[in-house]
Amino acid sequence: MSITVTPTGQACGATVTGINLSEPLDVEQVEDIRSAWLEHHILSFPHQELSDDDLERFTLYFGGFGHDPFFDPIEGREHIAAIQRNADETSPLFAENWHSDWSFQQYPPAGTCLLGIEIPPVGGDTLFANQHAALDAMPSEMRAKFEGKIAIHSAKMAYAPDGTYGEKDEGRSMAIRPDESARDTQLHPLIRQHPETGRLGLFSCMGYIIGFEDMTQQEALPLLTELYTWQSRDEFVYRHEWEPGMLIMWDNRSVLHCATGGYQGHDRLLHRTTISAFDG
């Protein structure tokens, strides 16, 4: 039976039905999912009953496991991290700023898989911003400012010991482990081709991008602010509503994402894997 792919009608994203991910997939099914993923950038698979073994098997259909720095994996696993927030937690919300996962790596992950295990009855949506659409719609005079720019990426503002999730970050249920290695930098073109589709898009944003090559910080900051504001405009955004037992996968080469709150007093738990870079 072939899968059914239903677009969200928003800036990106689609729902996939007609498939049971707790069972091994055949080559045709994997090809159909990959094709839909590349077209829609985010796929959601509702009503799945998946174990951690199932999650890992699904991830490996689309590449190797990516390297997850600054997170401890869950007990008994090497490649699954818990995205967790307890009902009584008062620490700032995790990942509430727009970003592309681990863009500061030499070969950032192609994708991320996230399985909803404990989902609050309200809040907790995940937002995605289509960066192909953002580039396509960018006015020519704005685009001229960013053509040819090489962005400097670093995790220091988040995961260095003095960063957002550093030594002063207390009372958090997630197993985040800041480290001095977060200060390392990596260069990537701001406008780049998707390695599988060839489509041009913007890659990552302020937060993991800390500047541009051959520009002072004073010169770069206004450009980064202008870019960040443009990338997350409403017309580029898809709002994903979670359900228990739902798996989603997104393409870090095509979209930004950020978390939202609104579920105070409720536990929230998702299991996450990363898909290694297609070209890494």
N, C-alpha and C positions, 0 to 999 in steps of 0.2 A: 504494500500500500504506500502511495506517495504521501509526502507531508503536505499540509495545508499552511500556507504563509499568508497572514492577514496583516497588511500595513496598519500602523496606528492612526494614520491620517494627520499626524503631527510632522515635525521637521525630520524625523528619522524614526527607526524602530519598527518591529513587526512581531506578531505573535505566531508561534509555530504549534500546530496541533497535529494529531494523527500519528504520534510517535511515542513510544515508551522507552525512556532513557535508562530505565533500570535493566534493560536487556542490551546485549551487544548490538551495535549497528553494522550494517553491511556497507560496502564501498559506495553504492549508489546513494544511500541515505546520508552518509558523511559528505559526499559531493553536493547533494541538494542543500544541506545545512550551510556548508561553506559558501555556496553561491548566494544564498539568501543573506547570510551574514555580511558578505562583501557589499551587497546591494543596499541593505537597510542599516548596517552598522551596529545595531542592537537587536538581539533576538530574545524573546521571553518564551519559556516553555512551562505553561501552567499545569497544575495537577500531576506533578511527578512525585513519586515516593522513592527517594534516592538515598542510598547509603554513601559513606565517604568513599568506599571502593568504586561505586558508580560514578561519583563526581570526578575522581581521578581518571577513570577509564574514559569518560567523555572528554575531559581536557586533552588527553593524549591523542585523540583523533585529529586535533588541529595543530599540533606541534609538541615540542617537549615542554617540561615544566620550566617556567621562568624562575629567576632568582628573586626572592622576596627579602630584601634587606630591612632591618629595623623592626621586623615582626618575629616573634617566636611562633612556631607552628603548634597546632594542638597536640595533645599527648598522643603518642603512638604514630604520628604522621610526620613526614618531612616537608610536604608540599601543600598542606591545607592550613590556612590561618582563620581564626575566629574574628569576625567583625561583630563586636559585642558591646552592648551597653545595658547595664542593670537598671532596674526600675528606680532605685534610690540614688543613682549616680548624679553628681552635680558638676563634674568636670566639663569643660567646653566640648561641644559636639565634635566628633572626629570627622575629618575630611569634608568640612562644610564649605570649603573654597574650591573653585573650579580648578581642575588639574587633569593631566593624563598620567596614568600610573607609571611611576619610576622612569620618567622621561630623562632623568639625570644619569641613566646608565648608558654605556657605550652602545648596547643593543637593547633598547627598551622593549618590554613585552608587547607582542602583537595583540594580545587580548586578555581579558579578565573574565572569569566565571564566578558567579555568586549565587549560592543556594539559600533560599529563605527557609529557616528552620523554626524560629520563634518570631512571629511577626505581630506587632502591636495592632490593635483594632483601629487605631487612628495614627496619622502622621507617618513619618519615615520614608516618604517618597524619595527616589533618586532622580536627579535631573541630568540630562544629557544635552550637549550642544554640538550640533553638526558642523564640523570645521571645514568641510568641503563647501557647504552652503555659505558659511561665513566668508570664505575667500571669494566665492563666485559673486556674492552680493556686494563686496567691498567696493566703494567708489574708487575710480582710477587714481585720483589724487592721493587718497589714503594708501592705496596699494603701493604706489610709487615709493612711499616712505619705508615699506617693509621688504620690497623686492631685493633679493641678494643678501639680506641680513642673516648673519650667523649668530644664533642665540647661545648664551652661556647658561647651562643648566646646573643646578646644585640642589641638594636636599638640606642645606644647612639651616634654612629658616624653619624647617619642620623638625628635623631629626638630629641636629647637633645637640650636644648637652645643654646649650643655652637657647635652644629652639623651642618652638611651640609645644612639642611633645618631649621636651628635655627634662632636666633634673627637677625643675619646679612644677612639673605637671604631676599632680597627685590625685589619688582617688579614682583612677581609671581602671575599668575591668579588662580592657584589651591589653594583650601582652606586647606592648611597644617597647623597643629597646634602642634608645638613642645611642649614637656613637660618633666619635670624632671623624670617622670616614665620611660622614654626611657633608663635610666641608669640601670634598673633592668636586671638581667641575668637569663637565663634558660639553662639547660643542655639537650642535645640530642646526641645519638650515631651518629657519622659521617657516618658509614655504617649501614644501617638499612633495615629491611624488609618493603616492601609496605604493609600496613594493609589489603588490599583487595586481592592483587595478590600473596603476599609472596615473590615477586622478590626483590633481594637485589639491593640497589643503594646508591649513595652518596647523603647526604642531606645537602643542603645549601652550602654556601661558604664564603670566606673572605668578610667582609663588615658587615654582621650580625653575622658571627662567629668571635669572637675577641680573641680566644685562645683555648687551650685544658686543660682539668682538669689535675691537677698534673704536669703541665709543666710551666716553666717560660715564660714570653712573649718573651724573647730572644731566647728560644728554639723553641717556637711555630711559630714565624714569618716566618722563612725559610720554614717550612712545609706548612703553609698557602699559601705562595706565590707559591710554587711548585704545590700545589693542585689546586689553582685558574687557573694557566696556563694550567694545564692538562684538567680541567673540561670544558673549553670553546674552545677546539681544533675544527678546522673546521669540522672534520669528525663526530662530535657529534651534529652539529648545524643545525637547520631548520630556514630559514628566511621567516617570514610571511609578505606577502604584503596585505595591507588593501584595502577595498572597502567600500563605504557608504552602510549602511544597513547590514553589516556583523557582526554576533555574533561569538565570539570564546570563548571556554572554555579550560582551561589547568589544568593539575594535578600538584599541587605544591609539591607532594610527589615524582614526577618522573623527573621533569625538572627544570632548572633554566631559567630565562628570563631577557632580558634587552631591553631598548628602544634605538632607533636610531633617529637622526635628519635629516637634509637635506630638511626641508620644511620652511625655514625662509621666512617671508612675507605672510604666510598662517595661518589661524586659524585651530586648531585641537581640536576636542571634542569627547570623548568617555565616556560612562557611565559604571561603574564597580560595580559588587557585588562579595562577597566572599561566598564560600560554606564551612560550618563548618566541623571540623575534623570528619572523619568516626569513630575514636576511642575516641572522646572527648565529 
